[in-house]
Amino acid sequence: YIVAETFIPVSHALLGLPDAELSDITTVFSHPQALMQSSRYLNSHREWTQYSVENTAASAKKVLNDGKKNQAAVAGRLYGLKVLEPSINFNKDNTTRFIILSREPIYREDASKVSISFELPHTSGSLYNMLSNFIYNNVNMRMIESRPIPGRNWEYRFFVDIEGNLGDAQIQNALKGIEEEASNMRILGNY
């Protein structure tokens, strides 16, 4: 269950070996998202080759372990490397969302957001009908994401954040309607 959430600002730097200089760099490693978020800066150096790795920590570890002055990593932490160029991501308002989880449901009376998930069949209008539960109960939806359900072509699991508290009558009505219509509806948290 989601107990709380926090947002941490994203700041990517170009990192190299302690004895490297910006003029030494020919190869840059990072997670695809970090490369994209820093693309304006990186693409201004057309002579650099960019490679995707599984995460920013792995890119820094690779540069450190390879020990080659021509390699750099895009990451937010130093990992023993030197900052060759600070804050290279172009969206300075970018944040990463972190959530705090609990094994037991914990609902705070002052909570103002509810996160749920549910699955829908691949039929015309099924998502529209599901979301009408929010409209008719005057519930504001803050976010919706979908993920394919493995092994079930064209069927999706939806993750939705709505404004409100599980103690609110309109939230209870909307969630009751969704639970009756959807498969595998779960309340992920109220925080």
C-alpha positions in Angstrom: 0.0 0.0 0.0 1.2 3.5 -0.8 1.7 5.5 2.4 3.3 8.7 1.1 5.0 10.2 -1.9 7.8 12.6 -2.5 9.3 14.3 -5.5 13.0 14.8 -5.8 14.5 17.2 -8.4 16.5 15.6 -11.3 19.9 17.1 -12.0 22.1 15.2 -14.4 25.8 15.9 -14.7 28.4 14.7 -17.2 30.9 12.7 -15.2 34.3 11.4 -16.1 37.4 9.9 -14.5 39.3 12.2 -12.0 42.0 12.9 -14.6 39.7 13.4 -17.6 38.9 16.7 -19.3 35.9 17.6 -21.4 38.1 17.6 -24.4 39.0 13.9 -23.8 35.4 12.7 -24.1 34.3 10.6 -27.2 31.8 8.2 -25.6 28.9 8.8 -23.2 26.9 6.1 -21.3 23.6 6.5 -19.4 20.0 5.3 -19.0 18.0 6.1 -22.1 15.8 8.5 -20.1 18.8 10.4 -18.8 20.3 10.6 -22.3 17.0 12.0 -23.6 16.7 14.5 -20.8 20.2 15.7 -21.6 19.9 15.5 -25.4 20.2 19.2 -26.1 23.6 19.3 -24.4 24.8 15.9 -25.7 23.7 16.5 -29.3 25.7 19.7 -29.3 28.7 17.4 -29.2 28.1 15.5 -32.4 31.5 13.8 -32.1 30.3 11.9 -29.0 28.8 8.5 -29.4 26.0 7.8 -26.9 25.2 4.3 -25.5 22.2 3.2 -23.4 22.7 1.2 -20.2 20.3 -0.1 -17.6 20.6 2.9 -15.2 22.6 5.9 -14.4 24.5 4.1 -11.6 25.6 1.4 -14.1 26.9 4.1 -16.5 29.0 5.6 -13.8 30.3 2.2 -12.7 31.2 1.3 -16.3 33.2 4.5 -16.7 35.0 4.0 -13.4 35.7 0.3 -14.0 36.8 0.7 -17.6 39.3 3.4 -16.6 39.2 5.2 -20.0 39.6 8.9 -20.1 37.5 9.2 -23.2 34.4 7.8 -21.5 31.8 9.8 -19.6 28.5 9.0 -17.8 25.4 11.0 -17.4 24.3 10.6 -13.7 23.0 12.5 -10.7 25.6 11.1 -8.2 29.3 11.2 -8.4 30.2 7.6 -7.7 33.9 8.6 -7.4 33.9 10.4 -10.7 34.6 14.1 -11.5 32.0 16.5 -12.7 32.9 17.6 -16.2 29.8 19.6 -16.8 27.1 20.2 -14.1 23.3 20.2 -14.7 23.1 19.2 -18.4 19.4 18.2 -18.4 17.4 20.8 -20.2 14.2 20.7 -18.1 15.3 22.2 -14.7 11.8 21.5 -13.3 12.0 17.7 -13.9 11.4 15.5 -10.8 11.4 11.8 -10.0 8.5 10.5 -8.0 9.2 8.2 -5.0 6.6 6.4 -3.0 6.7 4.9 0.5 5.1 1.5 0.8 3.7 -0.5 3.7 2.5 -4.2 3.9 -0.5 -3.1 5.9 -3.1 -0.5 4.7 -2.6 2.8 6.5 -5.1 5.5 5.8 -4.5 9.0 7.1 -7.5 11.2 7.7 -5.8 14.2 6.1 -4.9 12.2 2.9 -5.8 14.0 -0.3 -5.0 11.5 -3.0 -6.1 7.9 -3.8 -4.2 5.6 -6.1 -6.0 2.6 -7.6 -5.3 0.0 -10.3 -7.8 -2.0 -12.4 -8.0 -4.1 -15.6 -10.3 -3.8 -18.5 -11.3 -6.1 -21.4 -10.5 -5.0 -24.9 -13.9 -3.8 -25.9 -15.1 -0.5 -27.4 -15.9 2.1 -24.8 -14.7 0.1 -21.7 -12.3 2.8 -20.5 -14.8 5.6 -21.2 -17.4 3.8 -19.2 -15.0 3.2 -16.3 -13.9 6.8 -16.2 -17.5 8.0 -16.1 -17.6 6.8 -12.5 -15.3 9.8 -11.7 -17.3 12.3 -13.8 -20.7 11.4 -12.3 -19.3 11.6 -8.7 -17.4 14.8 -9.3 -14.0 13.2 -8.7 -11.0 14.8 -10.2 -8.5 12.5 -11.9 -4.9 13.6 -11.5 -3.1 10.9 -13.5 -3.7 7.8 -15.6 -1.2 5.3 -17.0 -1.6 2.0 -18.7 0.5 -1.1 -18.9 0.0 -4.2 -21.1 -1.1 -7.3 -19.2 1.4 -10.1 -20.0 -0.1 -13.0 -21.9 -3.3 -11.1 -22.7 -3.1 -9.3 -26.0 -4.7 -5.8 -26.2 -5.7 -5.9 -22.5 -4.3 -3.3 -20.1 -3.9 -2.6 -16.4 -4.6 1.0 -15.6 -3.1 3.0 -12.7 -5.1 6.1 -11.7 -4.6 8.8 -9.1 -7.6 10.8 -8.0 -8.1 13.7 -5.6 -9.8 12.9 -2.4 -10.0 10.7 0.7 -11.4 7.2 1.1 -13.7 8.7 3.7 -15.4 10.9 1.1 -18.8 9.7 -0.1 -18.1 10.6 -3.7 -14.8 8.7 -3.7 -16.6 5.7 -2.2 -19.3 5.8 -4.8 -16.8 6.2 -7.7 -14.7 3.3 -6.4 -17.7 1.1 -5.9 -18.8 1.7 -9.5 -15.3 0.8 -10.8 -15.1 -2.3 -8.6 -18.4 -3.5 -10.1 -17.3 -3.0 -13.7 -13.5 -3.7 -13.7 -11.4 -6.8 -13.1 -8.9 -6.9 -10.3 -9.6 -3.4 -8.9 -7.2 -2.6 -6.1 -6.8 0.4 -3.9 -3.0 1.1 -3.8 -3.1 3.8 -1.2 -4.6 6.9 0.2 -2.0 9.5 1.1 
